Amino acid sequence: MDFRSRRLGYLLAAGTVLGLGACAATPRPFPAQPPMARDTDLRSVYVPCRVEPSKKDPNHIVCAPEAYVSPLVWDAANNSLFRPLARVFAVDPAGEATNVNSFDEVADSAWFTNRMGIRPIGIEELMRGACEPALMLDDENAQDGTWVIDQGKPNGASPGFRVNLPGKGKYMFKADSKEQPERPSAASVIGAAAYHNVGFYTSCEQIVYFKPSVLKLTPGLRFEDNSGIERDFNKAALDKVLDIAAKRGGRVRMQASAWLPGRLIGPFSYDGTRKDDPNDVIPHEDRRELRGGRILAAWLHHFDAREQNSMDSWIADDKKNPDSSPGYVRHYYLDTSDCLGSEWDWDAISRRLGNSYLLDFGDIGQDFITLGIPTRPWERMKRSPGHEIFGYYGVDEFVPDQWKNEYPNPSFSRMSERDGAWMARILSRFTPEMIATLAKMGELSKFDNTEYLAKVLEGRLVKILERYLLRLSPIADLRLDGPNRLCGTDLAARRMVRDPRSFHHSARLSNGANLPVSELTNGDFCVDLPPTAPATYVQVYLWDAVAKGALVAHLHAPNGQRGYFLAGLERPDPGN
C-alpha cells in the first residue's frame, strides 16, 4: 500500500468513526495494521526506450530516464531571486510532510534507508559508511603503475582526476586546498559517513596516502575547467594537482570517491518531481527526509547542500545492462567536502555562511530598517586559534533553527517542527564515542585538530538536541513487552540533554486514568496497560516532565487476539 492509499484509508476510517459516533465514543484514527515500512518507489518500473548513439554503437538503445543538467548559476538565481518573488503571489501554505507513516517516521525508500534510527550502529559500521569491503583501496601495498588515470576532473573547486582500477572500478581523486589542508578530504569522509548512517544514500569516500609512482597517466586526456574551456590533462596538469595535495612521509594525501552504481542521470531537485520517473509521485519539498536534512546540514555546516551536490542513478534489474528497463531511480547525496568550515576567498562571505544567504532579502531589509546598527552574528564570528583549517566552524554562534545554507533550498525552507524533531531523534543516537570516532576518521595530522573537531561536533549536536527534543516528545522506540506492557525510550534522557534527575515519566489514558510506570535505565521505561477486552481501542498519553509535548500511542486489542497491537503514534505540538 502506498502513502496515498494509506492516507485515504485513514480518512475513510475517520469518516466511519464520525458516522458511527453514537455507537463508539472513542475515535480511531489509525487502522489496526503495521506502519508502512517500505515505499513503493523501490519497485521496478519500465520507462520508454530511445536511441542514444554512443562511440561504440550509433544505434545504442537506452531504456532509462534522460540525464538532467543543473546549471549552478540558474539554480542559485532561481532559488535566491525568482522563487521568492513567485511565492509572494502564490497560495502555497507549507503543511506537514506527506511521506510520513503511522509511527511518525519515514519508510525505507529510493531516498532513505532507516539505519541508526531503528537499530544500534556499531563503531565498525559507522566507520565503513557506504564503503563495502570490495571498494576499499589498498594504498599501502599498491604497485607502481597500477592506478590508471583515465580522465581529468571536469570541474569543481577541488582539482583532481579519475582513476580506474581493474577489479575495483572507478574513483574520483580530489586534492585538498593549500589554504585549508586536510579539511576537505576529512569533511568528505566524515560527512559521507554521517549522511550514510543517518539513512541517506551516499558515495563511498575514503582518504588515501599513496606514492606518486602508483599512478599511470593515459596519454591524450582532456578535461573541461570551471570556465567551460577544454584543456589537456597531461603530466604538467597532474604534477600541479599533486603539488597542491597534502603530503605525509613522501606520500600524497587525497580523497577517493568511488563511482556510483547504475546509469547516472544527473542531480535531483529539492522541489517538484522527476517527470520521467513513474515512481516519483511525492513533491520533493514535501518529503520529510529532505526537509529534515536541514538539521543534519546545520550540524555539519553543509552550507553547500544544493541540487548540484546530488545525483540520481538508474538502477536496472539487469546489472549487466545498466541502460535497460525495468529498474528504479535511486537518489544520492554527494560531496560533503565543504562541511566543517569551508571558506570562500572573500572573508565577509565566509563569516556569513550559515548565518545568512548569499542574497538574503530578510537581512537586507533588516539592515535597511535598523540602519545596520545592531551587531549581527557574522560580525562576532572568530576562528579558533590553532585550528584555522576549520575556518569559522564552531559552537558559540551556532543557533540550530536559524542556520541557513548558501542560498535558499526549497525543501529546507519548508521544514516543520515535526521534520526537525524527526531528524534530531536520529542524530541523538550519535554517542560521544561515535562523534570522537567521526573526528578520527578525518586522519588529521595534528591531534589537537581531531580533539577540536570532536568538541565542536558534540557542542553543535547538544544545541540541536536542546532545541528539537524538548518541545515535541522525544520518546521513541515504543514496543510491547508482553500483552499488557508498553515500553519506550526517552532519547532526551538517554542523551542527557538535561540533568537525568529532571526526567520523570508518567502515563494516562484519554479518559484521564493514570497508568503505572516503571523507570528503567538509560532512558527506558515501561507502562502497565489495562486488561484488554474484545475490540478495545485505547490512547495512551506519555510525558517525561521535561519536553513540553506528549507522545500519544494508539493501541488496538482486536477480536480474538490476546494483548494489544500498537497501531500509531502522534506527537501533538504543545505550542510555544
Beta strands, then each sheet from edge to edge (+ up, - down):
strand 1: 50-51
strand 2: 61-62
strand 3: 147-152
strand 4: 160-165
strand 5: 169-174
strand 6: 201-202
strand 7: 205-210
strand 8: 215-217
strand 9: 222-224
strand 10: 230-232
strand 11: 246-248
strand 12: 251-258
strand 13: 263-264
strand 14: 310-316
strand 15: 327-333
strand 16: 475-480
strand 17: 485-490
strand 18: 506-509
strand 19: 514-515
strand 20: 517-519
strand 21: 524-528
strand 22: 536-543
strand 23: 551-557
strand 24: 565-570
sheet 1: 1+ 2-
sheet 2: 7+ 12- 5+ 4- 3+ 8+
sheet 3: 6+ 15+ 14- 13+
sheet 4: 7+ 12- 11+
sheet 5: 9+ 10-
sheet 6: 16+ 17- 21+ 20-
sheet 7: 19+ 18- 22+ 23- 24+
end
